């Protein structure tokens, strides 16, 4: 339906309302007897207590609804009446709560309530005849979409500052032609008005408070004046047909399409002296003025900009626009609100369009300079004929690495550099996940961008390489203690089994430490004699890891098989332990992009070969065995390369992560070697020898070639102290039980746990 047809149909509807008002009064007079609790003394009517419907169509009636009483409509009074509600006035569904004739006054007093809660056809709050006034100082409400007040011609609505709640429902004015004017005034700044206002013909709208809703005027050859006063806040839409003058001295936010003076350009104008927002970063507004627009030097025009998509920027859909049929005169401030998304390089935005030209310029522009892109003002450009536009162009003003600055970490800069090739890919794949990710990063602050590059980083995966070696170390320690327990003077064989649990935390400084909790089990079978022990063992270990910045958590597990042997040559003791573990890991890495977060999932396999050889000496002194030792431990293995899933364009293809390391180890064990109860303590110091293990991790973004990079994770500390302290219960050297403390002290992690086990010999 065309605009003209819409306005014409509305005009007919409103014009019929005076007739409907008369019929309503007549029907009510015929059908509703006076309530016993509304008492008339001449033309003065007093309603007390609980009152039902009441009708008095005489002219000049004064009706007072007393405080403490409850009146339930419909209540009908005639012309020239004065109604004051000081109590509670309720409307029955399907009818008006109160109907008054022409030249009447209705006041909803402070502390009073006038409510129409019904939503069925015919439900209304107050219906007023020609030239009548409704003043609200109390609570005035109607259901959403229901008229809280309906006027005939020349009506006046006033919502005063004293009202303790927002007025809800719609206010409708009948046609006001010639000298007649419909007037709406809202003075309430605390709660305001929340509904729609519609009028036909001459109409004055004045808001000095809080208004949330739409203002619609049907064309009838009248004039419209809309003023949003200083201190007034207007949020909604404006649609008028007749010649309209809009003046904004407060804050006005227009979401959606507003049309001013759609039928009459003569005399139509819009002047912004303060803040005019056409949408925001999440909503888009468009203002069409069928006349001239002027922004004063103290004015601010807010423009919302959203992702253009494959169709490019579209006025009123993906960005806000001010359009005039006349001239747009600019000054003051332009304030942009840019939402997250990809904005193609060099895309253009005609934010102000004047059919007969654009003059002036904005003295200040805010919100246009983001970390990596800028909406650069092109200025006034010619379109077609006399039409001109004030235009902005998207330009990429810096690289990601330069944008986050040289004070960023090496890892952040490496990933930022690798992220740069995502831009040309996004330019040619506007609807891709890559474009969405690039657009989300483009609108970040420097701090937010650094956080993104940190959380997308694969550096936390190195914690799993450290964990692999820790699993091997626990296995080796259990086997080593088993060999130390050997003290038979004859050939024997036996089984043993250990179970341990531990909690690892990182008390050291730094933001990339790891917290680990887990458990392990090991067991074996061996043959032994007075000077030797040889056996095989198997184990299982499982750990849950949490990277300290909170960006990654997961778990890893390892199956272990190994062989061990020890040989004594007098006081000298040589031992060897070799084990191989094959494991797996699963993790979730939280990637933060501004206020949004996505999760990258990883799953892969690992393997590690560990060999330890030591040479020690046995010193026995009165039932106490003391054995100092020294040796070397070698680890060789890696985590297989893998591809993350779940995070779209932020997923990485991660290369193989090495777990190689060689340590010099030295320590001593002291234990009681006779009796049923045999406490023991073993201390081991290890330090890195040779070339430090690689902490480098290579990766690239999954969707775009040429985005490879290398970062460095946090490796295990160079030095470590292991402590095993426990108590054995031994039965005639043929078996036993034990429980012990296991501790690990490293400059990047500290472990406290316990282990218990059983040993059987026969």
HUKA-V404246 format. One record per backbone hydrogen bond with DSSP energy under -0.5 kcal/mol. NH is the residue of the N-H (numbers start at 1). CO is the residue of the C=O. If there is no record, write none. Layout:
BEGIN
nh:NH co:CO
nh:NH co:CO
END
This chain:
BEGIN
nh:6 co:2
nh:7 co:3
nh:8 co:4
nh:9 co:5
nh:10 co:6
nh:11 co:7
nh:12 co:8
nh:13 co:9
nh:14 co:10
nh:15 co:11
nh:16 co:12
nh:16 co:13
nh:17 co:14
nh:20 co:16
nh:21 co:17
nh:22 co:18
nh:23 co:19
nh:24 co:20
nh:25 co:21
nh:26 co:22
nh:27 co:23
nh:28 co:24
nh:29 co:25
nh:30 co:26
nh:31 co:27
nh:32 co:28
nh:33 co:31
nh:38 co:35
nh:39 co:37
nh:39 co:46
nh:41 co:44
nh:42 co:40
nh:44 co:41
nh:45 co:43
nh:45 co:62
nh:46 co:39
nh:47 co:64
nh:48 co:37
nh:48 co:46
nh:51 co:49
nh:51 co:70
nh:54 co:74
nh:56 co:76
nh:60 co:79
nh:61 co:58
nh:61 co:79
nh:62 co:43
nh:63 co:61
nh:63 co:82
nh:64 co:45
nh:65 co:84
nh:66 co:47
nh:66 co:64
nh:69 co:66
nh:70 co:49
nh:71 co:88
nh:72 co:51
nh:73 co:71
nh:73 co:90
nh:75 co:97
nh:76 co:54
nh:77 co:99
nh:78 co:56
nh:78 co:58
nh:80 co:102
nh:81 co:78
nh:82 co:61
nh:83 co:105
nh:84 co:63
nh:85 co:107
nh:86 co:65
nh:86 co:84
nh:88 co:69
nh:89 co:113
nh:90 co:71
nh:90 co:88
nh:91 co:115
nh:95 co:92
nh:97 co:124
nh:97 co:125
nh:98 co:125
nh:99 co:75
nh:100 co:127
nh:101 co:78
nh:103 co:130
nh:104 co:101
nh:105 co:81
nh:106 co:133
nh:107 co:83
nh:108 co:135
nh:109 co:85
nh:109 co:107
nh:112 co:109
nh:113 co:87
nh:114 co:139
nh:115 co:89
nh:116 co:141
nh:117 co:91
nh:123 co:120
nh:124 co:95
nh:125 co:147
nh:126 co:148
nh:127 co:98
nh:128 co:126
nh:128 co:150
nh:129 co:100
nh:129 co:101
nh:131 co:153
nh:132 co:129
nh:133 co:104
nh:134 co:156
nh:135 co:106
nh:136 co:158
nh:137 co:108
nh:137 co:135
nh:138 co:108
nh:139 co:112
nh:140 co:138
nh:141 co:114
nh:143 co:116
nh:146 co:143
nh:147 co:123
nh:148 co:146
nh:148 co:170
nh:149 co:170
nh:150 co:126
nh:151 co:172
nh:152 co:128
nh:152 co:129
nh:155 co:152
nh:156 co:132
nh:157 co:183
nh:158 co:134
nh:159 co:185
nh:160 co:136
nh:160 co:158
nh:163 co:160
nh:165 co:138
nh:167 co:192
nh:168 co:140
nh:169 co:194
nh:170 co:146
nh:171 co:196
nh:172 co:149
nh:173 co:198
nh:174 co:152
nh:176 co:200
nh:177 co:175
nh:180 co:177
nh:182 co:202
nh:183 co:155
nh:184 co:204
nh:185 co:157
nh:186 co:206
nh:187 co:159
nh:188 co:159
nh:189 co:187
nh:193 co:210
nh:194 co:167
nh:195 co:212
nh:197 co:214
nh:198 co:171
nh:199 co:216
nh:200 co:174
nh:201 co:218
nh:202 co:176
nh:203 co:223
nh:204 co:182
nh:205 co:225
nh:206 co:184
nh:207 co:227
nh:208 co:186
nh:208 co:206
nh:209 co:186
nh:210 co:188
nh:211 co:209
nh:211 co:233
nh:212 co:193
nh:213 co:235
nh:215 co:237
nh:216 co:197
nh:216 co:214
nh:217 co:239
nh:218 co:199
nh:224 co:243
nh:225 co:203
nh:226 co:245
nh:227 co:205
nh:227 co:225
nh:228 co:247
nh:229 co:207
nh:229 co:227
nh:232 co:229
nh:233 co:209
nh:234 co:251
nh:235 co:211
nh:236 co:253
nh:237 co:213
nh:239 co:215
nh:240 co:259
nh:241 co:217
nh:243 co:222
nh:245 co:224
nh:246 co:244
nh:246 co:269
nh:247 co:226
nh:248 co:271
nh:249 co:228
nh:249 co:247
nh:250 co:228
nh:251 co:232
nh:252 co:275
nh:253 co:234
nh:254 co:252
nh:254 co:277
nh:255 co:236
nh:255 co:253
nh:256 co:254
nh:256 co:284
nh:258 co:256
nh:258 co:286
nh:259 co:238
nh:260 co:288
nh:261 co:259
nh:262 co:240
nh:263 co:241
nh:264 co:241
nh:268 co:265
nh:269 co:244
nh:270 co:292
nh:271 co:246
nh:272 co:294
nh:273 co:248
nh:273 co:271
nh:274 co:248
nh:275 co:250
nh:276 co:274
nh:276 co:300
nh:277 co:252
nh:278 co:276
nh:278 co:302
nh:279 co:254
nh:279 co:277
nh:280 co:283
nh:285 co:278
nh:286 co:256
nh:287 co:321
nh:288 co:258
nh:288 co:286
nh:289 co:287
nh:289 co:323
nh:290 co:260
nh:290 co:288
nh:291 co:289
nh:292 co:268
nh:293 co:327
nh:294 co:270
nh:295 co:329
nh:296 co:272
nh:296 co:294
nh:299 co:296
nh:300 co:274
nh:301 co:333
nh:302 co:276
nh:302 co:300
nh:303 co:335
nh:304 co:278
nh:305 co:337
nh:306 co:318
nh:308 co:342
nh:312 co:309
nh:316 co:319
nh:317 co:314
nh:318 co:314
nh:319 co:314
nh:320 co:304
nh:321 co:285
nh:322 co:351
nh:323 co:287
nh:323 co:321
nh:324 co:353
nh:325 co:289
nh:326 co:291
nh:328 co:357
nh:329 co:293
nh:329 co:327
nh:330 co:328
nh:330 co:359
nh:333 co:299
nh:334 co:364
nh:335 co:301
nh:335 co:333
nh:336 co:334
nh:336 co:366
nh:337 co:303
nh:338 co:336
nh:339 co:305
nh:339 co:337
nh:341 co:439
nh:344 co:342
nh:346 co:394
nh:347 co:344
nh:349 co:392
nh:351 co:349
nh:351 co:390
nh:352 co:390
nh:353 co:322
nh:354 co:388
nh:355 co:324
nh:356 co:326
nh:357 co:354
nh:359 co:328
nh:361 co:330
nh:363 co:332
nh:364 co:332
nh:366 co:334
nh:370 co:368
nh:370 co:373
nh:371 co:444
nh:372 co:442
nh:374 co:395
nh:375 co:368
nh:376 co:374
nh:376 co:393
nh:378 co:376
nh:378 co:391
nh:379 co:391
nh:381 co:389
nh:383 co:387
nh:387 co:384
nh:388 co:354
nh:389 co:381
nh:390 co:352
nh:391 co:379
nh:391 co:389
nh:392 co:349
nh:393 co:376
nh:394 co:347
nh:395 co:374
nh:397 co:372
nh:397 co:395
nh:398 co:372
nh:403 co:399
nh:404 co:400
nh:405 co:401
nh:408 co:405
nh:413 co:409
nh:414 co:410
nh:415 co:411
nh:416 co:412
nh:417 co:413
nh:418 co:414
nh:419 co:415
nh:420 co:416
nh:420 co:417
nh:422 co:419
nh:423 co:420
nh:425 co:421
nh:426 co:422
nh:427 co:423
nh:428 co:424
nh:428 co:425
nh:429 co:425
nh:429 co:426
nh:432 co:429
nh:435 co:429
nh:436 co:432
nh:437 co:433
nh:438 co:434
nh:439 co:435
nh:440 co:436
nh:441 co:437
nh:442 co:438
nh:443 co:439
nh:444 co:441
nh:449 co:445
nh:450 co:446
nh:451 co:447
nh:452 co:448
nh:453 co:449
nh:454 co:450
nh:455 co:451
nh:456 co:452
nh:457 co:453
nh:461 co:458
nh:462 co:459
nh:463 co:460
nh:464 co:461
nh:465 co:461
nh:466 co:462
nh:467 co:463
nh:468 co:464
nh:469 co:465
nh:470 co:466
nh:471 co:467
nh:472 co:468
nh:473 co:469
nh:474 co:470
nh:475 co:471
nh:476 co:472
nh:477 co:473
nh:478 co:474
nh:479 co:475
nh:480 co:476
nh:481 co:477
nh:482 co:478
nh:483 co:479
nh:484 co:480
nh:485 co:481
nh:486 co:482
nh:486 co:483
nh:492 co:528
nh:494 co:526
nh:495 co:760
nh:496 co:524
nh:497 co:758
nh:498 co:522
nh:499 co:756
nh:500 co:520
nh:501 co:754
nh:502 co:518
nh:503 co:752
nh:504 co:516
nh:505 co:750
nh:507 co:505
nh:515 co:546
nh:516 co:504
nh:517 co:544
nh:518 co:502
nh:519 co:542
nh:520 co:500
nh:521 co:540
nh:522 co:498
nh:523 co:538
nh:524 co:496
nh:525 co:536
nh:526 co:494
nh:527 co:534
nh:528 co:492
nh:529 co:532
nh:532 co:529
nh:533 co:566
nh:534 co:527
nh:535 co:564
nh:536 co:525
nh:537 co:562
nh:538 co:523
nh:539 co:560
nh:540 co:521
nh:541 co:558
nh:542 co:519
nh:543 co:556
nh:544 co:517
nh:545 co:543
nh:545 co:554
nh:546 co:515
nh:547 co:552
nh:548 co:513
nh:550 co:547
nh:553 co:588
nh:554 co:545
nh:555 co:586
nh:556 co:543
nh:557 co:584
nh:558 co:541
nh:559 co:582
nh:560 co:539
nh:561 co:580
nh:562 co:537
nh:563 co:578
nh:564 co:535
nh:565 co:576
nh:566 co:533
nh:567 co:574
nh:568 co:531
nh:569 co:572
nh:572 co:569
nh:573 co:616
nh:574 co:567
nh:575 co:614
nh:576 co:565
nh:577 co:612
nh:578 co:563
nh:579 co:610
nh:580 co:561
nh:581 co:608
nh:582 co:559
nh:583 co:606
nh:584 co:557
nh:585 co:604
nh:586 co:555
nh:587 co:602
nh:588 co:553
nh:589 co:600
nh:590 co:551
nh:590 co:588
nh:591 co:589
nh:591 co:598
nh:592 co:590
nh:593 co:591
nh:593 co:596
nh:594 co:592
nh:596 co:593
nh:598 co:591
nh:600 co:589
nh:601 co:599
nh:601 co:645
nh:602 co:587
nh:604 co:585
nh:606 co:583
nh:607 co:638
nh:608 co:581
nh:609 co:636
nh:610 co:579
nh:611 co:634
nh:612 co:577
nh:613 co:632
nh:614 co:575
nh:615 co:630
nh:616 co:573
nh:617 co:628
nh:618 co:571
nh:619 co:626
nh:621 co:624
nh:624 co:621
nh:625 co:671
nh:626 co:619
nh:627 co:669
nh:628 co:617
nh:629 co:667
nh:630 co:615
nh:631 co:665
nh:632 co:613
nh:633 co:663
nh:634 co:611
nh:635 co:661
nh:636 co:609
nh:638 co:607
nh:639 co:657
nh:640 co:605
nh:642 co:654
nh:644 co:652
nh:645 co:601
nh:650 co:647
nh:651 co:648
nh:653 co:700
nh:654 co:642
nh:654 co:652
nh:655 co:698
nh:657 co:639
nh:658 co:656
nh:659 co:637
nh:661 co:635
nh:663 co:633
nh:664 co:687
nh:665 co:631
nh:666 co:685
nh:667 co:629
nh:668 co:683
nh:669 co:627
nh:670 co:681
nh:671 co:625
nh:672 co:679
nh:673 co:623
nh:674 co:623
nh:678 co:676
nh:678 co:728
nh:680 co:726
nh:681 co:670
nh:682 co:724
nh:683 co:668
nh:684 co:722
nh:685 co:666
nh:686 co:720
nh:687 co:664
nh:688 co:718
nh:689 co:662
nh:697 co:711
nh:699 co:709
nh:700 co:653
nh:702 co:651
nh:704 co:701
nh:707 co:704
nh:709 co:699
nh:711 co:697
nh:713 co:695
nh:715 co:713
nh:720 co:686
nh:721 co:745
nh:722 co:684
nh:723 co:743
nh:724 co:682
nh:725 co:741
nh:726 co:680
nh:727 co:739
nh:728 co:678
nh:729 co:737
nh:730 co:676
nh:730 co:728
nh:731 co:735
nh:732 co:730
nh:734 co:731
nh:736 co:759
nh:737 co:729
nh:738 co:757
nh:739 co:727
nh:740 co:755
nh:741 co:725
nh:742 co:753
nh:743 co:723
nh:744 co:751
nh:745 co:721
nh:746 co:744
nh:746 co:749
nh:747 co:719
nh:749 co:746
nh:750 co:505
nh:751 co:744
nh:752 co:503
nh:753 co:742
nh:754 co:501
nh:755 co:740
nh:756 co:499
nh:757 co:738
nh:758 co:497
nh:759 co:736
nh:760 co:495
nh:761 co:734
nh:762 co:493
END
